[in-house]
Amino acid sequence: MTCRTYNVGDRVFHQVFGEGLVVDARARDFFDILEIAFSDGVRKVTSIHPQLRPASDEELAQQGGFSSASGASTGPSGAAGLGKTRARRTARKSLGLLDPASFRFKHSAIPRLDQASLEPFLRGKGPERSDPRSFFLHLDALKIARQRGFERLLALNHTRDVQRLEHQIRACLRVLREMKGRALLADEVGLGKTIEAGLILKEYLLRALVRNILILTPASLVTQWREELRHKFDLPVHTYARGDAWDEHPILIASIDTAKSLRNRRAITAAGFDMLVVDEAHRLRNHLTQAWKFIDSLSLKYLLLLTATPVQNDLRELYNLITLLRPGVLGTHLSFRRKFVARGDKRLPKNTHKLSQLLADVMIRTTRSNTSIRFPRRDVRTITLDLGAQERLFYEEVSDFVRRMATMDERQRGSLPWPLLLVVLQKEIGSSPAAAIGTLKRAAAGRLRGMRTELERLLALGLRVERHVKLEALMEIALQRAKQGDKVLVFSQFRCTVEFLGEALRRCGLRVGLFHGSLTAAHKDAVVNAFRDDLEILISTEAGGEGRNLQFCRTVVNYDLPWNPMRVEQRIGRVHRIGQTRDVHIFNLSARGTLESYVLQVLQEKISMFNLVIGEMDQILGRLDWDENFEARVFRLWAQHSHGRDLEKAFTGLGNEMQVARERYEHVKRYDQEIFEGADGR
């Protein structure tokens, strides 16, 4: 395969657009990206486009033009490296770049300047005489300056399960046209900032304006971002892992804590990313932190910052974020404080109309009141159950074992991986005996000194369990919903529980599908399609809570409850999101006296989690000043308090901390509304 090389100033001929002038040429892998000025405007065309070729003297004469002085040469160099590795070629295909063969244009007569009519203007006197080539370059430069660009979003035709919402399309076009790819996306929680960012990424990739992209998020959101971008935008996102090269993948996602370390900062700077996306960007609000200084030090063409709460405690935080995007737009900090911050109160703005005008050039904030989106109501029901005698005995004995081992001296416990095993075992016993039995079997068969007898005893207790009260409750819900024609999405943390439930529900005559992380991508798609078209029940692990939109279903059953509330939110978000037109029913199955029942009490009674908008839970957790994550805190409280009264007291304290965190979030939300009222500006 050979590819032509074009230079700025070359005359070319396009089968549809006619004669054109190359005004810019940028090398990419496998081809060049050309900006060509045609009579009706400037267009981007690849150097390997089948409808493009150097203009012949005869064609130029027919069009009233003149031949290119330099012509066009052929050779592999114009492709900027056609011999790249197959992996690069595969990555480019995955990016969804436009296939030239897919274009179909209508021919039309295009008026052109006649050189003869311009001859008097091209003739000058003496040494000042104009060069015709320079004249046409100048003429085409004026045409380029008049072009607005990005008249439509190409990315909309290259997405999956993305609803075309007016406020998102408007936001993307503003970022592309007016903000030149450097913007603060500050929509209220639940309005789809991630979708807006995905559309912008895809648009730049389709137009070959970026080569490599880095996405930085909190660690808890890395997986969610990866799945959303892969599923909805078909982007080959790679999650950074220790030892990876930062310049090895076209789209890389990492936690901001990982990226800001000294060693990684240097590697990221050397990688030279074209575009950076930072989610939960309010974490960059302090200009004295390592993270802020790291982002500020990067040389980036495009930068997107995403946050629903740009200001937390001080207007200086807003100034710091805007400075990352466009230094100087708000002046110096001293002048900003003098013009826009009330004397004596660093949180109180003044001259808000002028401030909103300045922010409108770099920030987009859409509120729910500015959209026509209808958010359906949630009907949440917690079904509290009493475990049967055998189940209760099994649960209590395993929990006691976990507590003893968790509080045991490390010398007694040895160097075996007990901490992880204990956490998993406690989660499994809260899910189903079937899940815990598998782990106990593997542990009993291993080389665990002095523990085999105890593990075998617990295993025997599990095998004796015959009645499963949560399964009985699930069957009742499933059969009732099936009669009403409603589909049911059931979530469990463990594949063993999923398979156990699937077998039991099928025996009841229900049409059931299973979804878990071990399935191939094609099998996952097939199961989801079958659930939409025919199946009555889909039983899924957390893999179904990431990146999948299941708005055709409106009933969710949490068979077990993750300790991490973000996981619960992701489950609900599969059906309760933009695009859902019916009220959503959520059933929580809770066994009295279990760890999960204490967690549910905190989430439901203290912060009304199930009434929160998708995305607000992370805002609340971000206001907990802890050295450990939520799951670690929950397990530690459970392990250290064995008696009912002690447990009640410990989890009441946890609930109070969560309640304070929510009140802080609500305060910040009201504060932002006051500052940015009407800040969208357009």
N, C-alpha and C positions, 0 to 999 in steps of 0.2 A: 504494500500500500504506500502511495506517495502523497504528500500534501504540499500545497503551495505555500510560499511565504509571501505575505503582503506587507508593504511598508506604508507609513503615513504619507499621504499624497498620491498613492496609486489610484488610478481609475479602474473601476471594476464594472461588471455587468451582471445583474440579477435577472433571472427569467421573469420574475413578477414585478419587481420595483424598477427595473431598467437600470440606467447609468447611475453610478454612485462614486463618491470620493471617500477613501479611507482616511478618517480623521484620528483614529487611535487604534493601536494594536497591542494586545497584552498576551504574553505567552502563558499557556496552561499545559498541563499534561495532555498529550495526544493531539492538541490542536491549539490554534490561536483564537482569541476573542477579538473580533473586529468591531469597531464602531464606524458605521458607514452612513454618510449623509446622502440621502436620496432627496428628490425634489419635494416629497411629501413629509419629510422628517428624518430624524436620525434613528437608525435601528442597529441592534446588536446582532451579529451573525458570526457563526463559527467559520474558520478558514476551510473546513472540510464540508461545508454545506453543499449538497449536490446541485443546487440552483445558482451557485455563485462561481464566477470564473473571471479571469482578467479580461478587460474589455479590449476587443480587437479594434484596429484603426477603422475598419469598415463599419462596425457597430457604432463607434463614437461619431463617425461622420454622419450616419443616419440619424443619430440623436441630436445632432447639432453641437457636438462637443469636440474634444481633441484628445489625441492619444496620450497615454501616460508616458512621462519621460523615463520612468524607471522600469515600467512593465512589471511582470510578476515572474518569479522563478519557481521552479519546482525542486523538491528535495525533502528529505526527512527532517531537516533542521527546523522547518516551519512548524512541525507538529510539536515542537518543544519536548522532544523525547518520546517518540512512539515506542521505544523499546523498554518501557517501564514494566515493572513486574505485573504478573497476572492479578496479584492482590490489589494493586492500585486500580487496575481496570475494573475489577469486581466492585471495589469501593465506589468508583465513579458511577457504575451502573446502579448501585444501591441508592445513590444520592437522588436518583430520579431526574437526571438532567434530560433536557428536551431531546427527543429523537427527531432529527430533521425530516425523516421520512413521513412523520405524522402530520406535517404541515400541508394544508390545502388552501391556496390563495386564489382569489378572483382577479383576473387581469382587468386593468382599466387604463384608459389614456391618462398620462401624467404630463401636464404642461412643463416645458423645459425652456431655459434661457437659450437663445440662439446667439452663438458667438459673434455672428456678423452684426447683430443689432447692438452688441456691446463694444464693437471694435473702436468706435470713437472715444469711448471712455478709457479704453486700454492703451490708447496712444498718448504718450506724454511728450514732453519736450525736454531735450538734453538729457543729462544724467539722472534726472528725477523720474524718467519713464517707468511706468508700472510694469510689473511682470504678470502676465495673465494667470499663471499658476498661483501666485500670491493672492491675486484678486479673488480667485475662486475659493482658496483656502479661507480667506477672510469672510467671504459670503457664507460659506458653510459654517464657520464659527458663529456667525450671527444667528443662523438657523438653529444651531445647537443651543445657544443661549435662550432661545425662545421656547424650547421644548420643556415641558413640565416633567415628563418621564413618569414611569410607573402608572400608566393610565388605567391599568387593570391588574388584578392579582392573578398571576399565572398559577400560584400555589393552590388556589381553591380547587383546581381540577386535578390535583395530585395529592389528595388527602383521603382518609377513610374515617367514617363515623364522626365527621366534624360538621356541625350544624352551621349554616351560613347566617351569622347574626350581624345585624347592621352595625352595632357599636364596635364589634371586633374588626370588621372590615374597614370601618372608618378609622379606627385607631392604627391599623397596619399601614394604610395608605398615608396617613399623616407622618408616621415614623419614616417611611420610605421617601416621601416627597419633600416634606418640610424639615424634618429633623435629621436627615441624612444618616439614619441608622444609629443615632446616639440619643437615647430617650429614657425617661423614667416612666415605667408603666405602673400606675398607682390606682388601678381600678379597685373598687370595694371587693372584699372577699366574696368569692363565689361567682364572679362575672367572667372568669376565664382568661386570666393573664397568661397562663401557660399556653393556651391555644394561640393567643396573639403572638407570643414569642415564637412558637412553632411555625406559624404562618410566615413571619418575617424571616426566620432562618431558611425555610424552604424557598422563599422568594429569591433571596440572595444566591442560594445554591443553584436554583434553576437558571438564573441569569448569569451564572459563573462569575459573580462578583466577590465571592469568598472561596478560599481553598480549605481553610481549617478553622474550626470553631471550638472554643472551650466553654463549658457550662459549669458553673460553680453553684452548689446548693448546700443547705444543711445536710448532714449525713443521713438524717431520717427521710429525706426526700429524694435521694439519689436514685433509688430503684423506681420510684413513681415517675420521675422525669424520663428515665431511660425507656420504660414501657410505653409511656404516652408518645414519645417521639418515634419509637419504632413502629407502634401499631397505627397511630393516626397519620403520621407523616412519612412512613417508610424510610426513615433515616438510620444509617448504620452507626448508631451510638455505641461507643465503647466505654465501660466503666473503668476508671483508673484503679489499678492495683499496684501494691508495692513492687518495685522493680520494673514497671512498664516505662517505656520511653514516651515522653510527653509529645513528641512530634511524629509518632508512629501511626496515628489514626486521624482521619479527617474530622471526626466529631468526637470529642472526649468530654466525659462528665466526671466530676470529682467533688468531694466536699471541700468547702472553703477552708476548713481547718487543715486539711491535708495540703492544699495548694499554697497556703501562706507560710509554710515552714521555709527556713532559709535555703535548704538544699533544693526544694522544689521551686521556689521563687526564681532561682537562677535558671533552672531548666526550662521553666515556662517562658521566661523572657527570651531565652535563646531560641525557643520553638517558633516565636514570631506569629502568634495567632492573629488572624484577620479580624475575628469577632469574639467578643466575650459576653456571656449572659450570666448575671448574678441574681439568683432568686433569694427572697427574704433579705433584700438589700438594706433594710433598716439596721442590719447588723454591722453595716459600714458607717454608722452615723457618727462615730467618734474619729476625728481626723488624727488623733494621737495613737490609734491602735495599729498593730502590725498589719492587719487585714486592709485597712484603708490605705496605708502607705504603699502596700504591695499593688493594689489596683491602680493607684495614682501613678505608679512608676512604669506601668506597662504602656507601650506604644501601640495603640489600637485604632483601627479605622472605624470599627463599629462597636458600640457598647450599649447593652440593654440592662437596666436595673429594674427589678421587679419587687414591689412591696405594696401592701395594702395600707400600711401605716408609716408614711415617710417621716413623721415627727412623733417622737415618743415623749420627751421631756423638755426639749429646748429647741427653739427655731434654728440654732446653730447646726443641729443635725440635718435639717433640710438644706442649709447652705452647703454643708459638706458633701451631700449627695449630688447636688447640682454642680458643684465644682469638679467632681470626677467626670461629669459628662461634658460640661462646657465651661471651663475656667473663665471667670470674668463676667459671665452673663448677669450675675447678681452684684458685681462690683467687688471691692475688698470687703472683708468681714466687718471692718469698722464702719464703712459706709452702709453696708447692709443692715447692721444693727441700728444705726442712726435713722435710717429711712423706714424700716419695717418692724422693729421690735419696740414694744412699749417700754418706757422707762420704768425700771424697778421690777419688771416681770418678764423674764426671758422667754416665757411660754406664750405671751400675749402679743398677737400681731397688730400692726397698724398699717394704714394705707393698703388694705387688703385688695382693693380693686387694681391698683398699680402692680402689686405683688403677683396677683393672678395673671395679669397680662404678660409679665416676664416669664412666669412659670409655664404659660401656655406654649412658649417656644421650645420647651424641652421636656415638659411633663404632660401626660395624659391621665386624667382621672375621671372615670365614669362611675356614677352611683346608680343604685337600683332604681331610684326615682326617675333617672334619665333614660331608662329603657322600658320597653313594653313587655319584658320577660315576666311570665307568670311562674312563680316558684310554688310548686304543689305543697300541700299540707302533709305533715308527717303524723301518722297515728302510731304511737309507740306503746307496746304492751309488754310488761315483764311478767312472765309466768314463773312464779316461785314454787318449787317442788320439794318434797321430802324424799330423800333417797330411801330405797328399800333396805332391809336389814343387811343383806349381803353386800350391797353397794356401799352402804355407810361404813361397814367394818373395813372393807378393802380401802376406801378413801382415807379413813382415819389412820389405819396401820401404815400405809405408804407415807402419809404426811408426817407421822411421828418419826419414821425412819429418815425422811428428808431433813427434819429439824435436827435430829441427833447428829447426823453426818455434817450438816451445815455449821453447827456450833462446835464440832469436835476440833481438837488441836491438830494442826497440820502434820505434826510428827506421828500422831495416831492414825491419821487418815492416809498418810503416805503420799507418794508423788503421782498417784493415779488421777485422771481427769474428773474428780468428783464434783467440783462446782458446776460444770456444765451439765453433767449427768443429772445432778439433783434438780436443777432448774427445769430441764426437759421433762423429767419424771413427774414433777409437781404440776407442770402444765398438762401433761398427758392424762394424769388421773382426774384433772378437772374437765377434760374433754370426754373421755370414755374409757371404760376398763380395757377395751380392745386395743387402744393406743398404748396404754401403760404396760399391758401384757407383753407386747413385742419388745420393749426396752428391757423389761425384767428378764426375759428369756436370754437376750444377748448378754446382759450383765452377769447372769448366773452361769453362763457358759464360758465367761472370760476368766482371766487369772486375777481375781480379786481376793486377796488373802483374808481369810477369816470372815468373809461376807457371803460366801456361797449359800450357806445354810439359811441365813436370814432372807436372802433374795429368793431362794426356792420356796420358803414359807409364804412370802408375799405373792409369789407367782401362783401358788396353789389357791390362795384366797381369791385372786382375780379370776381364775378358771372356774370357780364355783358360782360366780355371779350369773344368774339366769334372767332376772328382771332388770330392765333398763328404763327408768321412769322418764328420762328426757326423750328417749326414742318413742315411747308411747304418746307423749305430748306432741312430738313432731308428726307422727302418723295422723293424729287427729287434725292438726292444722293443714297438712298436705291434702288429706282426703276432702276436707271442707272446701279448700280453695279450688281443688280440681273440679268439684261439682259446680262452682261458680264460674269456671272457665279461666281462672287466674293461674298464671305460672308462679312457681315458688323457687327462690334462690336461697339455698341453705349453705351456710359457711361453717367450716371447722378448720382448726389450725393444722390438723394432722391427716395424712393420707390414709392411715389405718382406720381412723374414724370415718372418713369419707367412704371408703370401701365397705365398711361395716354397715353404714346407713344405706348405701346404695343397694346392697343385697337384701336388707330388711324391707325397704320400700318397694322394691320390685316384687317381692313376695305378696305385697298387698295389691298388686295389679297396676301400679303406677308406672308411667313411662319416665325413666330416670336416666340422666346423663351425669358422668363424673368428669371433673375438671381439676387437674393438679399440675404441678411444675414438671413432672416427668414426661408429660406428653410433648410430642413434637409441635412445632408452630402450626403445621398443616392440620394436625389432629385437634389442636385447640380451636382453630377456626371452624373446623367441621362440627365440633361439639356445640359451640356457640350458635352456629347456624341451625343445627338440629333443635336446640332449645328454643330458638325463635320460631321455628316452623312447626315443630311437632311435639317435642318433649314437654312434660308437665313439670318436672322437677330437675333442677341442676344443683348438684352437691359439689362444692368447690373448696379447695384450700385457699390460702391467702393469694395464690397466683391469680385467682379470678377477681381479686380486689384491686388489681393493678392494670391500668391502661385499657380496660374494657368498658364500653358503654352498653348497658343492658336495659335501656329505658322501656323496652317492650315488656319488661317485668316490673311489677310494683310491690311484690311481697318479699321481704328478706327475713330469714330466720337465723339468728345467731345461736347455733347449737352449743358452741362454747364461746367464751369471751376472752380475747387476747388481753394481756395485762397492759399492753401499749395502746392507749386510746386512739392514736393515729391510725392503727390498724382497723379499729372499729369504724372510724370515719371513712376510711378507704372502702370498706365493705358497703356502707350505706351509699357512698358516692357512686357506686356502679349503677344505681337506679334512681337516686334522688339527685338530679343534676339538671343543668340546662337541657331542655329537650323533652323532659318528662312532663306529660300532660295530665296525669291522673294523680290522685293522692296516693301516698306511699305508706304501706303497712309494715312495721318492724316488730318482730317478736324476739324477745330475749328469754332464753331458757336458763333459769338460774336454780341451782340446788342449794337449799338453805345450809348455812354453816361452812360453805366452801370458800376458798380464797377468792374465787371469781365473784361470789356474792358480795363480798366486802368491796371489791373494786367497783362493781356495778353500783353499789350504794353510793360510793363517792362520786362517780361520774354522773349519776342520775339525780341524786338529791342535792348535791353541793353546787354543781355547775350546770345542771340541766343540759348535759352534753347532747342529748338527742334532739334538742331544739336549736342547736347551733347550726349556722350555715357552714357548708363544706369549706374548710380552710381556716376556720376560727380556732379550732382545737390547737393547731400548731402555734397560733398567736398566743394562746393562753400558756401552753407549755413553755414557750420561750421566755416567759416572765417568772419562771421558777428558778430561784438562785440556788441550784443544787450542784453538788460535785458528782452526782450519779444520775443516770437516766431514770425514767419513770418505772420501768420494769425492775431495775435493780432495787429501787426504793421499796416497791411492793414486795419483792421476795425477801428482802432483809426484815421488813416488819413481820411478815408471816413466820419466818424462821426464828425470830427472837421472842415471839409472844405466842405461847401455846394455849393459854386459857382464854375462854370466851370473853371475860370482862377486860383482860389486857388487850386482846385483839380489837375489841370495840373502841377502846381508848386510843390505841395506836392509829387505827384507820380514821377515827374522828379527827385526829390531829392532821392526818394527810388531807382529809377533806377540807379542813379549814384553810390549809395552805393553798389548795386549789381554788377555793372560793376567793381568797385575796387576789390570786393571780388573775381570775376572771374579772374582778372589779377593776384591777389595774388596766386590763385590756379594754374594758368598756370606757374607762376614763380617756384613754388614748384615742379610742375611736371617736368619741364625742369631740375631743380636742381637734382631731384632724378634720372632722366635718366643719368645724367652725373656721378653720384656717383656709380650707380649700373649697368652700362653698362657691360654686361657679368657676372653679379654677380650670376646668376643661377648656373654657374660653371659646370653643369653636364647635 
